[in-house]
Every structure is written in structure tokens, then in C-alpha cells.
């Protein structure tokens, strides 16, 4: 009889590249307990848009994701839109940015910062 291993994906994942960049950005920060906060707000050309900020506050209903020493926080309202998503970081001709690869998004705009469900 063989054992079948089931791999359960993380509800929200953070790439090594994004984790490394969070750590780099916070290396010189003097304020304690800074985390990358990822959130969803209404707006943008597709209905919702992603936001990123550094924040030291942590609410009771926030989800905290720790990857390679980097802390990423998602509030409870945004969480429902980000389940299954991957937080990444990229550098290219258009500049550098954190981005969300979200399998729940039915459509996204050209810049990738807004989406619809």
C-alpha cells in the first residue's frame, strides 16, 4: 500500500524574491516591527486595486505571513480577495514593484495593479 502525500498550498504565498526585498527595504528602518502590508481597495480601472505599505500596527484579525525573516500582513477584508495569491517582487524596464499574482482575478488592467472578481 502506498502513501499519497497531499500538498496543501498556502492561502497566500510570498516569493523568496519578495521576502528578500522586504528585508532589504527594512534593513535601515529605525521603527520597530515594520511589516509589508498588502491590501485591496475599491478603485482602479478594473474595480479593485492592490496596495502596499509598510506598517508597524498589527490588528487582531490580520493574517501574518513570515517568509525568510520578512513579515507580510493582510487585513481580514483583503484576505478574501487574496486567497491563493502570490506576492512577488520584480525589477524591469518599467521599474521595480511588488505585485500580486492572483488566480481569483477574472481580469486585470495593463499595469497589473487593479483587477476584477
Biopython code that builds the backbone (N, CA, C, O; Angstrom):
import numpy as np
from Bio.PDB.StructureBuilder import StructureBuilder

atoms = [
    (1, "UNK", "N", (0.850, -1.174, 0.000)),
    (1, "UNK", "CA", (0.000, 0.000, 0.000)),
    (1, "UNK", "C", (0.894, 1.235, 0.000)),
    (1, "UNK", "O", (1.780, 1.354, 0.847)),
    (2, "UNK", "N", (0.679, 2.142, -0.925)),
    (2, "UNK", "CA", (1.490, 3.354, -0.994)),
    (2, "UNK", "C", (0.768, 4.506, -0.313)),
    (2, "UNK", "O", (-0.461, 4.570, -0.263)),
    (3, "UNK", "N", (1.570, 5.395, 0.197)),
    (3, "UNK", "CA", (1.036, 6.572, 0.878)),
    (3, "UNK", "C", (1.037, 7.719, -0.123)),
    (3, "UNK", "O", (2.048, 7.987, -0.772)),
    (4, "UNK", "N", (-0.077, 8.380, -0.239)),
    (4, "UNK", "CA", (-0.196, 9.529, -1.126)),
    (4, "UNK", "C", (-0.028, 10.779, -0.295)),
    (4, "UNK", "O", (-0.772, 11.010, 0.658)),
    (5, "UNK", "N", (0.950, 11.581, -0.659)),
    (5, "UNK", "CA", (1.196, 12.819, 0.069)),
    (5, "UNK", "C", (0.403, 13.939, -0.576)),
    (5, "UNK", "O", (0.513, 14.171, -1.780)),
    (6, "UNK", "N", (-0.388, 14.627, 0.213)),
    (6, "UNK", "CA", (-1.168, 15.747, -0.284)),
    (6, "UNK", "C", (-0.481, 17.032, 0.133)),
    (6, "UNK", "O", (-0.211, 17.263, 1.311)),
    (7, "UNK", "N", (-0.209, 17.855, -0.849)),
    (7, "UNK", "CA", (0.405, 19.146, -0.560)),
    (7, "UNK", "C", (-0.692, 20.192, -0.587)),
    (7, "UNK", "O", (-1.350, 20.399, -1.606)),
    (8, "UNK", "N", (-0.875, 20.836, 0.531)),
    (8, "UNK", "CA", (-1.890, 21.886, 0.634)),
    (8, "UNK", "C", (-1.205, 23.216, 0.399)),
    (8, "UNK", "O", (-0.295, 23.587, 1.141)),
    (9, "UNK", "N", (-1.636, 23.948, -0.638)),
    (9, "UNK", "CA", (-0.989, 25.232, -0.911)),
    (9, "UNK", "C", (-1.274, 26.249, 0.192)),
    (9, "UNK", "O", (-2.312, 26.200, 0.853)),
    (10, "UNK", "N", (-0.334, 27.163, 0.372)),
    (10, "UNK", "CA", (-0.532, 28.235, 1.341)),
    (10, "UNK", "C", (-1.682, 29.121, 0.864)),
    (10, "UNK", "O", (-1.820, 29.355, -0.336)),
    (11, "UNK", "N", (-2.506, 29.615, 1.784)),
    (11, "UNK", "CA", (-3.594, 30.509, 1.362)),
    (11, "UNK", "C", (-3.078, 31.739, 0.615)),
    (11, "UNK", "O", (-3.663, 32.156, -0.385)),
    (12, "UNK", "N", (-1.993, 32.307, 1.100)),
    (12, "UNK", "CA", (-1.326, 33.424, 0.429)),
    (12, "UNK", "C", (0.165, 33.151, 0.549)),
    (12, "UNK", "O", (0.668, 32.928, 1.651)),
    (13, "UNK", "N", (0.873, 33.166, -0.566)),
    (13, "UNK", "CA", (2.304, 32.872, -0.507)),
    (13, "UNK", "C", (3.125, 34.112, -0.847)),
    (13, "UNK", "O", (2.651, 35.031, -1.515)),
    (14, "UNK", "N", (4.342, 34.111, -0.379)),
    (14, "UNK", "CA", (5.292, 35.190, -0.623)),
    (14, "UNK", "C", (6.524, 34.559, -1.266)),
    (14, "UNK", "O", (7.086, 33.607, -0.726)),
    (15, "UNK", "N", (6.943, 35.080, -2.408)),
    (15, "UNK", "CA", (8.114, 34.519, -3.075)),
    (15, "UNK", "C", (9.387, 34.885, -2.309)),
    (15, "UNK", "O", (9.403, 35.821, -1.509)),
    (16, "UNK", "N", (10.441, 34.130, -2.571)),
    (16, "UNK", "CA", (11.736, 34.437, -1.962)),
    (16, "UNK", "C", (12.216, 35.816, -2.388)),
    (16, "UNK", "O", (12.807, 36.543, -1.589)),
    (17, "UNK", "N", (11.965, 36.183, -3.644)),
    (17, "UNK", "CA", (12.376, 37.493, -4.159)),
    (17, "UNK", "C", (11.688, 38.613, -3.390)),
    (17, "UNK", "O", (12.332, 39.593, -3.014)),
    (18, "UNK", "N", (10.380, 38.478, -3.151)),
    (18, "UNK", "CA", (9.638, 39.497, -2.401)),
    (18, "UNK", "C", (10.114, 39.552, -0.949)),
    (18, "UNK", "O", (10.284, 40.637, -0.393)),
    (19, "UNK", "N", (10.326, 38.405, -0.343)),
    (19, "UNK", "CA", (10.787, 38.369, 1.048)),
    (19, "UNK", "C", (12.155, 39.033, 1.175)),
    (19, "UNK", "O", (12.388, 39.811, 2.101)),
    (20, "UNK", "N", (13.040, 38.731, 0.261)),
    (20, "UNK", "CA", (14.377, 39.322, 0.288)),
    (20, "UNK", "C", (14.298, 40.845, 0.149)),
    (20, "UNK", "O", (15.020, 41.570, 0.833)),
    (21, "UNK", "N", (13.425, 41.327, -0.735)),
    (21, "UNK", "CA", (13.305, 42.776, -0.945)),
    (21, "UNK", "C", (12.708, 43.468, 0.281)),
    (21, "UNK", "O", (13.134, 44.568, 0.633)),
    (22, "UNK", "N", (11.744, 42.848, 0.926)),
    (22, "UNK", "CA", (11.182, 43.420, 2.161)),
    (22, "UNK", "C", (12.285, 43.574, 3.191)),
    (22, "UNK", "O", (12.401, 44.619, 3.830)),
    (23, "UNK", "N", (13.096, 42.536, 3.356)),
    (23, "UNK", "CA", (14.202, 42.594, 4.325)),
    (23, "UNK", "C", (15.197, 43.692, 3.973)),
    (23, "UNK", "O", (15.682, 44.402, 4.854)),
    (24, "UNK", "N", (15.501, 43.833, 2.683)),
    (24, "UNK", "CA", (16.433, 44.885, 2.243)),
    (24, "UNK", "C", (15.881, 46.268, 2.542)),
    (24, "UNK", "O", (16.604, 47.135, 3.034)),
    (25, "UNK", "N", (14.603, 46.478, 2.247)),
    (25, "UNK", "CA", (13.995, 47.793, 2.463)),
    (25, "UNK", "C", (13.904, 48.151, 3.942)),
    (25, "UNK", "O", (13.974, 49.325, 4.307)),
    (26, "UNK", "N", (13.749, 47.145, 4.787)),
    (26, "UNK", "CA", (13.597, 47.403, 6.218)),
    (26, "UNK", "C", (14.918, 47.367, 6.980)),
    (26, "UNK", "O", (14.943, 47.645, 8.179)),
    (27, "UNK", "N", (16.007, 47.030, 6.310)),
    (27, "UNK", "CA", (17.307, 46.899, 6.978)),
    (27, "UNK", "C", (17.737, 48.188, 7.680)),
    (27, "UNK", "O", (18.323, 48.131, 8.761)),
    (28, "UNK", "N", (17.458, 49.335, 7.089)),
    (28, "UNK", "CA", (17.875, 50.611, 7.668)),
    (28, "UNK", "C", (16.756, 51.306, 8.440)),
    (28, "UNK", "O", (16.935, 52.425, 8.921)),
    (29, "UNK", "N", (15.608, 50.648, 8.559)),
    (29, "UNK", "CA", (14.452, 51.245, 9.224)),
    (29, "UNK", "C", (14.692, 51.290, 10.733)),
    (29, "UNK", "O", (15.132, 50.305, 11.325)),
    (30, "UNK", "N", (14.406, 52.422, 11.344)),
    (30, "UNK", "CA", (14.613, 52.567, 12.783)),
    (30, "UNK", "C", (13.372, 52.190, 13.592)),
    (30, "UNK", "O", (13.484, 51.836, 14.765)),
    (31, "UNK", "N", (12.187, 52.264, 12.973)),
    (31, "UNK", "CA", (10.961, 51.913, 13.685)),
    (31, "UNK", "C", (10.858, 50.395, 13.824)),
    (31, "UNK", "O", (11.088, 49.656, 12.866)),
    (32, "UNK", "N", (10.512, 49.945, 15.016)),
    (32, "UNK", "CA", (10.422, 48.518, 15.312)),
    (32, "UNK", "C", (9.207, 47.868, 14.653)),
    (32, "UNK", "O", (8.205, 48.530, 14.383)),
    (33, "UNK", "N", (9.308, 46.580, 14.404)),
    (33, "UNK", "CA", (8.191, 45.732, 13.949)),
    (33, "UNK", "C", (7.534, 46.186, 12.649)),
    (33, "UNK", "O", (6.318, 46.058, 12.502)),
    (34, "UNK", "N", (8.290, 46.700, 11.729)),
    (34, "UNK", "CA", (7.734, 47.083, 10.431)),
    (34, "UNK", "C", (7.457, 45.827, 9.607)),
    (34, "UNK", "O", (8.241, 44.878, 9.612)),
    (35, "UNK", "N", (6.329, 45.840, 8.900)),
    (35, "UNK", "CA", (5.910, 44.731, 8.050)),
    (35, "UNK", "C", (5.380, 45.295, 6.741)),
    (35, "UNK", "O", (4.920, 46.435, 6.689)),
    (36, "UNK", "N", (5.445, 44.496, 5.690)),
    (36, "UNK", "CA", (4.817, 44.884, 4.436)),
    (36, "UNK", "C", (3.335, 44.546, 4.549)),
    (36, "UNK", "O", (2.967, 43.389, 4.751)),
    (37, "UNK", "N", (2.491, 45.559, 4.417)),
    (37, "UNK", "CA", (1.042, 45.344, 4.442)),
    (37, "UNK", "C", (0.548, 45.336, 3.000)),
    (37, "UNK", "O", (0.798, 46.271, 2.240)),
    (38, "UNK", "N", (-0.153, 44.273, 2.637)),
    (38, "UNK", "CA", (-0.754, 44.124, 1.316)),
    (38, "UNK", "C", (-2.261, 44.223, 1.518)),
    (38, "UNK", "O", (-2.822, 43.546, 2.379)),
    (39, "UNK", "N", (-2.913, 45.065, 0.726)),
    (39, "UNK", "CA", (-4.349, 45.252, 0.918)),
    (39, "UNK", "C", (-5.050, 45.463, -0.418)),
    (39, "UNK", "O", (-4.419, 45.747, -1.436)),
    (40, "UNK", "N", (-6.356, 45.318, -0.388)),
    (40, "UNK", "CA", (-7.199, 45.513, -1.558)),
    (40, "UNK", "C", (-8.164, 46.639, -1.236)),
    (40, "UNK", "O", (-8.770, 46.660, -0.165)),
    (41, "UNK", "N", (-8.307, 47.580, -2.174)),
    (41, "UNK", "CA", (-9.273, 48.664, -2.026)),
    (41, "UNK", "C", (-10.113, 48.743, -3.297)),
    (41, "UNK", "O", (-9.735, 48.215, -4.343)),
    (42, "UNK", "N", (-11.248, 49.408, -3.186)),
    (42, "UNK", "CA", (-12.064, 49.651, -4.365)),
    (42, "UNK", "C", (-11.414, 50.725, -5.209)),
    (42, "UNK", "O", (-10.806, 51.655, -4.680)),
    (43, "UNK", "N", (-11.539, 50.603, -6.517)),
    (43, "UNK", "CA", (-10.986, 51.613, -7.411)),
    (43, "UNK", "C", (-10.178, 50.995, -8.520)),
    (43, "UNK", "O", (-10.235, 49.787, -8.752)),
    (44, "UNK", "N", (-9.435, 51.819, -9.196)),
    (44, "UNK", "CA", (-8.663, 51.335, -10.339)),
    (44, "UNK", "C", (-9.578, 51.129, -11.535)),
    (44, "UNK", "O", (-10.797, 51.260, -11.419)),
    (45, "UNK", "N", (-9.013, 50.816, -12.652)),
    (45, "UNK", "CA", (-9.808, 50.697, -13.872)),
    (45, "UNK", "C", (-10.579, 49.381, -13.949)),
    (45, "UNK", "O", (-11.434, 49.229, -14.822)),
    (46, "UNK", "N", (-10.300, 48.424, -13.059)),
    (46, "UNK", "CA", (-10.990, 47.136, -13.113)),
    (46, "UNK", "C", (-11.885, 46.869, -11.901)),
    (46, "UNK", "O", (-12.466, 45.787, -11.813)),
    (47, "UNK", "N", (-12.017, 47.803, -10.977)),
    (47, "UNK", "CA", (-12.920, 47.640, -9.844)),
    (47, "UNK", "C", (-12.235, 47.560, -8.496)),
    (47, "UNK", "O", (-12.700, 48.171, -7.533)),
    (48, "UNK", "N", (-11.142, 46.821, -8.405)),
    (48, "UNK", "CA", (-10.352, 46.708, -7.183)),
    (48, "UNK", "C", (-8.903, 47.006, -7.515)),
    (48, "UNK", "O", (-8.468, 46.851, -8.657)),
    (49, "UNK", "N", (-8.160, 47.436, -6.504)),
    (49, "UNK", "CA", (-6.730, 47.629, -6.735)),
    (49, "UNK", "C", (-5.936, 47.173, -5.516)),
    (49, "UNK", "O", (-6.421, 47.196, -4.385)),
    (50, "UNK", "N", (-4.705, 46.758, -5.784)),
    (50, "UNK", "CA", (-3.802, 46.319, -4.729)),
    (50, "UNK", "C", (-3.053, 47.514, -4.171)),
    (50, "UNK", "O", (-2.756, 48.472, -4.885)),
    (51, "UNK", "N", (-2.753, 47.439, -2.882)),
    (51, "UNK", "CA", (-1.948, 48.467, -2.246)),
    (51, "UNK", "C", (-0.865, 47.819, -1.398)),
    (51, "UNK", "O", (-1.029, 46.708, -0.895)),
    (52, "UNK", "N", (0.240, 48.531, -1.250)),
    (52, "UNK", "CA", (1.368, 48.057, -0.458)),
    (52, "UNK", "C", (1.871, 49.208, 0.393)),
    (52, "UNK", "O", (2.031, 50.323, -0.104)),
    (53, "UNK", "N", (2.119, 48.955, 1.657)),
    (53, "UNK", "CA", (2.683, 49.963, 2.540)),
    (53, "UNK", "C", (3.442, 49.251, 3.658)),
    (53, "UNK", "O", (3.208, 48.072, 3.925)),
    (54, "UNK", "N", (4.329, 49.960, 4.293)),
    (54, "UNK", "CA", (4.996, 49.405, 5.466)),
    (54, "UNK", "C", (4.252, 49.891, 6.691)),
    (54, "UNK", "O", (3.879, 51.061, 6.779)),
    (55, "UNK", "N", (4.038, 48.994, 7.634)),
    (55, "UNK", "CA", (3.175, 49.273, 8.776)),
    (55, "UNK", "C", (3.703, 48.525, 10.004)),
    (55, "UNK", "O", (4.126, 47.373, 9.902)),
    (56, "UNK", "N", (3.673, 49.182, 11.152)),
    (56, "UNK", "CA", (4.085, 48.521, 12.387)),
    (56, "UNK", "C", (2.889, 48.032, 13.194)),
    (56, "UNK", "O", (3.057, 47.305, 14.173)),
    (57, "UNK", "N", (1.680, 48.426, 12.790)),
    (57, "UNK", "CA", (0.476, 48.011, 13.511)),
    (57, "UNK", "C", (0.039, 46.630, 13.058)),
    (57, "UNK", "O", (0.176, 46.279, 11.886)),
    (58, "UNK", "N", (-0.484, 45.852, 13.985)),
    (58, "UNK", "CA", (-0.995, 44.524, 13.688)),
    (58, "UNK", "C", (-2.319, 44.362, 14.420)),
    (58, "UNK", "O", (-2.353, 44.324, 15.650)),
    (59, "UNK", "N", (-3.405, 44.266, 13.665)),
    (59, "UNK", "CA", (-4.730, 44.098, 14.261)),
    (59, "UNK", "C", (-4.961, 42.629, 14.622)),
    (59, "UNK", "O", (-4.289, 41.739, 14.099)),
    (60, "UNK", "N", (-5.910, 42.390, 15.516)),
    (60, "UNK", "CA", (-6.211, 41.026, 15.954)),
    (60, "UNK", "C", (-6.641, 40.119, 14.811)),
    (60, "UNK", "O", (-6.362, 38.921, 14.837)),
    (61, "UNK", "N", (-7.316, 40.672, 13.809)),
    (61, "UNK", "CA", (-7.811, 39.844, 12.707)),
    (61, "UNK", "C", (-6.923, 39.902, 11.459)),
    (61, "UNK", "O", (-7.332, 39.429, 10.399)),
    (62, "UNK", "N", (-5.723, 40.468, 11.565)),
    (62, "UNK", "CA", (-4.765, 40.448, 10.457)),
    (62, "UNK", "C", (-4.166, 39.057, 10.315)),
    (62, "UNK", "O", (-4.046, 38.315, 11.289)),
    (63, "UNK", "N", (-3.796, 38.718, 9.098)),
    (63, "UNK", "CA", (-3.059, 37.484, 8.838)),
    (63, "UNK", "C", (-1.599, 37.849, 8.648)),
    (63, "UNK", "O", (-1.270, 38.713, 7.835)),
    (64, "UNK", "N", (-0.732, 37.200, 9.391)),
    (64, "UNK", "CA", (0.694, 37.461, 9.335)),
    (64, "UNK", "C", (1.372, 36.299, 8.623)),
    (64, "UNK", "O", (1.215, 35.143, 9.016)),
    (65, "UNK", "N", (2.119, 36.610, 7.584)),
    (65, "UNK", "CA", (2.866, 35.615, 6.819)),
    (65, "UNK", "C", (4.343, 35.930, 7.005)),
    (65, "UNK", "O", (4.776, 37.055, 6.759)),
    (66, "UNK", "N", (5.114, 34.945, 7.437)),
    (66, "UNK", "CA", (6.546, 35.146, 7.629)),
    (66, "UNK", "C", (7.290, 34.251, 6.658)),
    (66, "UNK", "O", (7.081, 33.039, 6.627)),
    (67, "UNK", "N", (8.162, 34.862, 5.865)),
    (67, "UNK", "CA", (8.956, 34.126, 4.874)),
    (67, "UNK", "C", (10.376, 34.643, 4.936)),
    (67, "UNK", "O", (10.621, 35.824, 4.691)),
    (68, "UNK", "N", (11.308, 33.774, 5.260)),
    (68, "UNK", "CA", (12.730, 34.103, 5.280)),
    (68, "UNK", "C", (13.036, 35.394, 6.047)),
    (68, "UNK", "O", (13.836, 36.216, 5.601)),
    (69, "UNK", "N", (12.392, 35.559, 7.199)),
    (69, "UNK", "CA", (12.638, 36.723, 8.042)),
    (69, "UNK", "C", (11.812, 37.944, 7.702)),
    (69, "UNK", "O", (11.839, 38.930, 8.440)),
    (70, "UNK", "N", (11.075, 37.902, 6.596)),
    (70, "UNK", "CA", (10.226, 39.031, 6.198)),
    (70, "UNK", "C", (8.805, 38.786, 6.682)),
    (70, "UNK", "O", (8.292, 37.671, 6.588)),
    (71, "UNK", "N", (8.172, 39.834, 7.201)),
    (71, "UNK", "CA", (6.786, 39.745, 7.660)),
    (71, "UNK", "C", (5.882, 40.494, 6.701)),
    (71, "UNK", "O", (6.126, 41.653, 6.365)),
    (72, "UNK", "N", (4.826, 39.806, 6.263)),
    (72, "UNK", "CA", (3.824, 40.384, 5.370)),
    (72, "UNK", "C", (2.478, 40.248, 6.075)),
    (72, "UNK", "O", (2.161, 39.191, 6.621)),
    (73, "UNK", "N", (1.692, 41.319, 6.062)),
    (73, "UNK", "CA", (0.411, 41.360, 6.763)),
    (73, "UNK", "C", (-0.710, 41.616, 5.758)),
    (73, "UNK", "O", (-0.574, 42.421, 4.836)),
    (74, "UNK", "N", (-1.827, 40.904, 5.964)),
    (74, "UNK", "CA", (-3.029, 41.104, 5.143)),
    (74, "UNK", "C", (-4.201, 41.278, 6.092)),
    (74, "UNK", "O", (-4.397, 40.466, 6.997)),
    (75, "UNK", "N", (-4.984, 42.337, 5.891)),
    (75, "UNK", "CA", (-6.151, 42.563, 6.754)),
    (75, "UNK", "C", (-7.264, 41.581, 6.380)),
    (75, "UNK", "O", (-7.253, 40.992, 5.300)),
    (76, "UNK", "N", (-8.219, 41.419, 7.292)),
    (76, "UNK", "CA", (-9.264, 40.406, 7.110)),
    (76, "UNK", "C", (-10.167, 40.678, 5.902)),
    (76, "UNK", "O", (-10.621, 39.730, 5.261)),
    (77, "UNK", "N", (-10.435, 41.922, 5.581)),
    (77, "UNK", "CA", (-11.272, 42.222, 4.410)),
    (77, "UNK", "C", (-10.549, 41.911, 3.105)),
    (77, "UNK", "O", (-11.162, 41.412, 2.162)),
    (78, "UNK", "N", (-9.261, 42.199, 3.045)),
    (78, "UNK", "CA", (-8.482, 41.933, 1.839)),
    (78, "UNK", "C", (-8.193, 40.455, 1.663)),
    (78, "UNK", "O", (-8.039, 39.975, 0.540)),
    (79, "UNK", "N", (-8.121, 39.738, 2.768)),
    (79, "UNK", "CA", (-7.755, 38.322, 2.739)),
    (79, "UNK", "C", (-8.635, 37.525, 1.778)),
    (79, "UNK", "O", (-8.134, 36.699, 1.015)),
    (80, "UNK", "N", (-9.938, 37.771, 1.813)),
    (80, "UNK", "CA", (-10.876, 37.012, 0.974)),
    (80, "UNK", "C", (-10.577, 37.162, -0.517)),
    (80, "UNK", "O", (-10.869, 36.255, -1.297)),
    (81, "UNK", "N", (-10.003, 38.287, -0.920)),
    (81, "UNK", "CA", (-9.671, 38.518, -2.324)),
    (81, "UNK", "C", (-8.289, 37.970, -2.689)),
    (81, "UNK", "O", (-7.953, 37.857, -3.868)),
    (82, "UNK", "N", (-7.498, 37.635, -1.680)),
    (82, "UNK", "CA", (-6.108, 37.226, -1.920)),
    (82, "UNK", "C", (-5.839, 35.749, -1.652)),
    (82, "UNK", "O", (-4.704, 35.298, -1.804)),
    (83, "UNK", "N", (-6.851, 34.990, -1.260)),
    (83, "UNK", "CA", (-6.642, 33.563, -1.011)),
    (83, "UNK", "C", (-6.131, 32.902, -2.288)),
    (83, "UNK", "O", (-6.737, 33.032, -3.352)),
    (84, "UNK", "N", (-5.020, 32.198, -2.170)),
    (84, "UNK", "CA", (-4.408, 31.528, -3.318)),
    (84, "UNK", "C", (-3.442, 32.392, -4.097)),
    (84, "UNK", "O", (-2.806, 31.915, -5.037)),
    (85, "UNK", "N", (-3.321, 33.654, -3.724)),
    (85, "UNK", "CA", (-2.462, 34.592, -4.455)),
    (85, "UNK", "C", (-0.999, 34.465, -4.027)),
    (85, "UNK", "O", (-0.680, 33.917, -2.972)),
    (86, "UNK", "N", (-0.134, 34.987, -4.875)),
    (86, "UNK", "CA", (1.298, 35.015, -4.595)),
    (86, "UNK", "C", (1.777, 36.459, -4.631)),
    (86, "UNK", "O", (1.527, 37.183, -5.595)),
    (87, "UNK", "N", (2.468, 36.871, -3.576)),
    (87, "UNK", "CA", (3.060, 38.203, -3.505)),
    (87, "UNK", "C", (4.478, 38.073, -4.043)),
    (87, "UNK", "O", (5.259, 37.256, -3.554)),
    (88, "UNK", "N", (4.811, 38.878, -5.051)),
    (88, "UNK", "CA", (6.117, 38.786, -5.692)),
    (88, "UNK", "C", (6.719, 40.184, -5.810)),
    (88, "UNK", "O", (6.077, 41.185, -5.492)),
    (89, "UNK", "N", (7.946, 40.226, -6.266)),
    (89, "UNK", "CA", (8.651, 41.487, -6.495)),
    (89, "UNK", "C", (9.391, 41.346, -7.808)),
    (89, "UNK", "O", (10.007, 40.316, -8.078)),
    (90, "UNK", "N", (9.326, 42.395, -8.631)),
    (90, "UNK", "CA", (10.021, 42.341, -9.913)),
    (90, "UNK", "C", (10.716, 43.657, -10.208)),
    (90, "UNK", "O", (10.284, 44.726, -9.774)),
    (91, "UNK", "N", (11.798, 43.551, -10.954)),
    (91, "UNK", "CA", (12.527, 44.709, -11.464)),
    (91, "UNK", "C", (12.607, 44.563, -12.963)),
    (91, "UNK", "O", (12.926, 43.489, -13.475)),
    (92, "UNK", "N", (12.318, 45.642, -13.670)),
    (92, "UNK", "CA", (12.352, 45.588, -15.126)),
    (92, "UNK", "C", (12.466, 46.975, -15.714)),
    (92, "UNK", "O", (12.782, 47.936, -15.013)),
    (93, "UNK", "N", (12.208, 47.076, -17.002)),
    (93, "UNK", "CA", (12.292, 48.353, -17.701)),
    (93, "UNK", "C", (11.287, 49.369, -17.173)),
    (93, "UNK", "O", (11.529, 50.575, -17.227)),
    (94, "UNK", "N", (10.172, 48.888, -16.669)),
    (94, "UNK", "CA", (9.136, 49.780, -16.145)),
    (94, "UNK", "C", (9.404, 50.192, -14.699)),
    (94, "UNK", "O", (8.640, 50.966, -14.122)),
    (95, "UNK", "N", (10.475, 49.682, -14.118)),
    (95, "UNK", "CA", (10.809, 49.994, -12.728)),
    (95, "UNK", "C", (10.693, 48.766, -11.863)),
    (95, "UNK", "O", (10.592, 47.646, -12.363)),
    (96, "UNK", "N", (10.706, 48.977, -10.571)),
    (96, "UNK", "CA", (10.606, 47.870, -9.630)),
    (96, "UNK", "C", (9.321, 48.015, -8.835)),
    (96, "UNK", "O", (8.850, 49.121, -8.572)),
    (97, "UNK", "N", (8.759, 46.854, -8.455)),
    (97, "UNK", "CA", (7.490, 46.913, -7.736)),
    (97, "UNK", "C", (7.153, 45.566, -7.117)),
    (97, "UNK", "O", (7.598, 44.514, -7.576)),
    (98, "UNK", "N", (6.351, 45.634, -6.060)),
    (98, "UNK", "CA", (5.715, 44.445, -5.535)),
    (98, "UNK", "C", (4.474, 44.216, -6.392)),
    (98, "UNK", "O", (3.849, 45.173, -6.852)),
    (99, "UNK", "N", (4.118, 42.961, -6.606)),
    (99, "UNK", "CA", (2.927, 42.665, -7.379)),
    (99, "UNK", "C", (2.240, 41.439, -6.827)),
    (99, "UNK", "O", (2.828, 40.656, -6.081)),
    (100, "UNK", "N", (0.983, 41.286, -7.206)),
    (100, "UNK", "CA", (0.173, 40.161, -6.753)),
    (100, "UNK", "C", (-0.204, 39.329, -7.968)),
    (100, "UNK", "O", (-0.762, 39.841, -8.939)),
    (101, "UNK", "N", (0.104, 38.050, -7.901)),
    (101, "UNK", "CA", (-0.343, 37.096, -8.924)),
    (101, "UNK", "C", (-1.547, 36.397, -8.320)),
    (101, "UNK", "O", (-1.407, 35.523, -7.464)),
    (102, "UNK", "N", (-2.736, 36.790, -8.774)),
    (102, "UNK", "CA", (-3.975, 36.388, -8.123)),
    (102, "UNK", "C", (-4.819, 35.511, -9.048)),
    (102, "UNK", "O", (-5.350, 35.999, -10.046)),
    (103, "UNK", "N", (-4.950, 34.220, -8.726)),
    (103, "UNK", "CA", (-5.749, 33.338, -9.574)),
    (103, "UNK", "C", (-7.247, 33.631, -9.496)),
    (103, "UNK", "O", (-8.006, 33.138, -10.330)),
    (104, "UNK", "N", (-7.689, 34.416, -8.521)),
    (104, "UNK", "CA", (-9.099, 34.763, -8.367)),
    (104, "UNK", "C", (-9.526, 35.903, -9.285)),
    (104, "UNK", "O", (-10.719, 36.103, -9.510)),
    (105, "UNK", "N", (-8.564, 36.647, -9.813)),
    (105, "UNK", "CA", (-8.881, 37.804, -10.649)),
    (105, "UNK", "C", (-9.404, 37.334, -12.003)),
    (105, "UNK", "O", (-8.735, 36.580, -12.710)),
    (106, "UNK", "N", (-10.594, 37.783, -12.352)),
    (106, "UNK", "CA", (-11.182, 37.444, -13.653)),
    (106, "UNK", "C", (-10.546, 38.265, -14.764)),
    (106, "UNK", "O", (-10.401, 37.795, -15.893)),
    (107, "UNK", "N", (-10.169, 39.490, -14.436)),
    (107, "UNK", "CA", (-9.468, 40.336, -15.400)),
    (107, "UNK", "C", (-8.583, 41.310, -14.639)),
    (107, "UNK", "O", (-8.849, 41.634, -13.482)),
    (108, "UNK", "N", (-7.532, 41.771, -15.298)),
    (108, "UNK", "CA", (-6.631, 42.752, -14.710)),
    (108, "UNK", "C", (-6.400, 43.852, -15.728)),
    (108, "UNK", "O", (-6.634, 43.668, -16.922)),
    (109, "UNK", "N", (-5.941, 44.989, -15.249)),
    (109, "UNK", "CA", (-5.630, 46.080, -16.161)),
    (109, "UNK", "C", (-4.201, 45.907, -16.679)),
    (109, "UNK", "O", (-3.480, 45.017, -16.228)),
    (110, "UNK", "N", (-3.805, 46.731, -17.596)),
    (110, "UNK", "CA", (-2.475, 46.643, -18.193)),
    (110, "UNK", "C", (-1.339, 46.824, -17.209)),
    (110, "UNK", "O", (-0.279, 46.216, -17.361)),
    (111, "UNK", "N", (-1.549, 47.655, -16.202)),
    (111, "UNK", "CA", (-0.472, 47.904, -15.231)),
    (111, "UNK", "C", (-0.387, 46.798, -14.182)),
    (111, "UNK", "O", (0.611, 46.701, -13.468)),
    (112, "UNK", "N", (-1.422, 45.966, -14.081)),
    (112, "UNK", "CA", (-1.410, 44.858, -13.128)),
    (112, "UNK", "C", (-1.748, 45.242, -11.701)),
    (112, "UNK", "O", (-1.703, 44.393, -10.811)),
    (113, "UNK", "N", (-2.091, 46.518, -11.459)),
    (113, "UNK", "CA", (-2.395, 46.907, -10.085)),
    (113, "UNK", "C", (-3.882, 46.921, -9.784)),
    (113, "UNK", "O", (-4.264, 47.096, -8.627)),
    (114, "UNK", "N", (-4.737, 46.742, -10.791)),
    (114, "UNK", "CA", (-6.168, 46.645, -10.500)),
    (114, "UNK", "C", (-6.721, 45.383, -11.151)),
    (114, "UNK", "O", (-6.162, 44.854, -12.111)),
    (115, "UNK", "N", (-7.851, 44.917, -10.589)),
    (115, "UNK", "CA", (-8.412, 43.649, -11.041)),
    (115, "UNK", "C", (-9.911, 43.615, -10.769)),
    (115, "UNK", "O", (-10.442, 44.460, -10.049)),
    (116, "UNK", "N", (-10.579, 42.639, -11.349)),
    (116, "UNK", "CA", (-11.991, 42.406, -11.044)),
    (116, "UNK", "C", (-12.169, 40.937, -10.685)),
    (116, "UNK", "O", (-11.378, 40.077, -11.072)),
    (117, "UNK", "N", (-13.224, 40.682, -9.938)),
    (117, "UNK", "CA", (-13.509, 39.314, -9.482)),
    (117, "UNK", "C", (-14.827, 38.884, -10.072)),
    (117, "UNK", "O", (-15.277, 37.764, -9.828)),
]
sb = StructureBuilder()
sb.init_structure("model")
sb.init_model(0)
sb.init_chain("A")
sb.init_seg("    ")
for serial, (resi, resn, name, xyz) in enumerate(atoms, 1):
    if name == "N":
        sb.init_residue(resn, " ", resi, " ")
    sb.init_atom(name, np.array(xyz, "f"), 0.0, 1.0, " ", f" {name:<3s}", serial, name[0])
structure = sb.get_structure()
